[in-house]
């Protein structure tokens, strides 16, 4: 269940940590794609996701292992058309860290246009370990 926090942001439970949604975007994952197959689309998508994860280590891609397995099995079923991206923050900081700041996590998943991205995000976040996935962002002066 999601609720609005005191500052108007939508709050989510991520394991034991409360996080706030700072940004959410949903777009057509096949925009600009002129032709191809579901298998080829998955291969290109995986390549792009792995490149994004290398550049952004605190990016969690939901069902990434399933996408990899589908490629290995040469699945001919399309990924859901919508790619969703969320950025969440929390005042939780790693234990023993005295520097002021917050933690941040970016999440990516695929969904159909009929899916509610807020509800889908809540279901994805609930079992995650914020401490293991989020990065610390120090305050800037």
N, C-alpha and C positions, 0 to 999 in steps of 0.2 A: 504494500500500500504506500502510495506517495502522499506527501502533504507539503504545503507551502511553509517555509521557515519564516521567522520574524521579519527578515529583510525581503520577503517576497519571492525568494528563490525556492524551487522545488527540491525538497530533501529526499534522499534515498538512504536506505540501510545497506551498507556494504560489509557483510560479515558483522564484526563488532563495532564498526566505525560509521558515523553519520556523515554523509557527504552531500554537497549541494551542486545541483546542475547549473553550470555556467554557460554552456552552449550546446545546442542540438541542431544538427542539419540532416536532412534526408533528401537524397537525390537519385535520379535515374542512373543506375550503374552501367547501363548499356548505351547511354547517350554518346553519339558520335560513332558508334559501332555500325559499320555498313554491312558486314557479313561475318560469319563464323559459326562455330558449333559450341554447344555447352561445354565440351571438354576443352576446347581452345580458350573459351572465355575463362574457365576456371584456372587454366595455366597462366594466362595473362594476369588475372586477378591475384593469384598467389604470388607471382613475381612482384607485382606492385605492392602488395601487403608486406612481403618480406623486406622490400626496400624501405617502406615507411617504418617498419619496426626497427630496422637497423638505425635509422635516423632519429627515431623517437622510442627509446627503450621502455618508456612507461605507457606504451600503446598495447591495449589488450584487444585481441581480435577473437570474438566469440565464434565458436565452432571451427577454428582454424584446423584442428586435426581432422575434422570431418571433410573439409575442403581438400586437404592433402590426400585423404583416403579415397575420395571420389576421383581425384586425378589418377591415382594409382590403378583404380578399377575402371578407368576410362568412362566415367558416368556420362550419359547422354541426357541428363536432366538439368535444366537451367537452374542456376542459383536464383533465389528470389530477386526480383528486378531492382528493388530499392536498397541502396547502401546508406546506412545511418552512421553518424559520427557524433559522439558526445564527449564533453569535457566536464569533469567534476573536480571539486576541490573540497578539502576538509581542513579544519584547524588542528586535527590530529597531527602530531609530529613524532618522528622516531624517538624512542627512549634514549635518554642520555644526551640529547642534542639541545644545547643551550641557545643556539642562534635562533632569532625570531623568524617566523615564516609559516608556511602551510604546505600541505601535500596535494598533489594533483594526479589525476588518472585520466587517460583518454581511452575511449571504448569504441570499437567498430563492430557492426554486425550487418547482416542482410535480412530483409524482411519483404513481405508483400505490401502493396499499396494499401490494402485493407487493414493491416496491422496497426495498432496504436503504438507509436514509438515510445511513449512514456511508460506504458505498461510492459512493453517488451524489454525496455531498459531495466525496469525494476526487477523483472524475473532474471535477467542476466546478472545483475549486480549482487543480488541477495547472497549467493553462495561464495562470492569471491573473497580473497584475503587482501584487504586494502594495504596492509603493512608490507606484503610481499610484492605488490604490483605498482603502488604509487611512488612517485618521486617527490623529494623534498624541494621546495622552491623558497629560497631565502627572501626576506623583504629587501626591497631596493630602497636606498635613501633618496 
